[in-house]
Amino acid sequence: MPNDWSYLVELQKNKSGTLAKILKNNAPKYIKEEVRRLIKEGKIKNIQELIQKAVSENKSLIKVLEEYGIKNKERKFGKGSIRCMICGSHDRVIRRYNILHMRKML
């Protein structure tokens, strides 16, 4: 099961209390810093305002953050940059013999 913070956000889409906990505890550092910057600039009052907007408009929290100019970074290097095409996990992905590319051709 993926433990990426964006996966957790999608899983708890309509639960405002859980979304606030995920944003405070599981979000990457750059996301937290950008939210703090928005609060300092006065664009939002607090984190709860972001959560309420996401729940009331029935959008993902990630899409609401993108509206404010905060984008989720894609990994370019390392273990988190490649996923299994079948189950979506990051561990034990076989790249030897181009198995991943063979799956796309089928």
Secondary structure as UniProt FT lines:
FT   HELIX           5..11
FT   TURN            12..14
FT   HELIX           16..25
FT   HELIX           29..41
FT   HELIX           47..56
FT   TURN            57..58
FT   HELIX           61..67
FT   TURN            68..69
FT   HELIX           79..81
FT   TURN            85..87
FT   HELIX           96..98
FT   HELIX           99..105
//
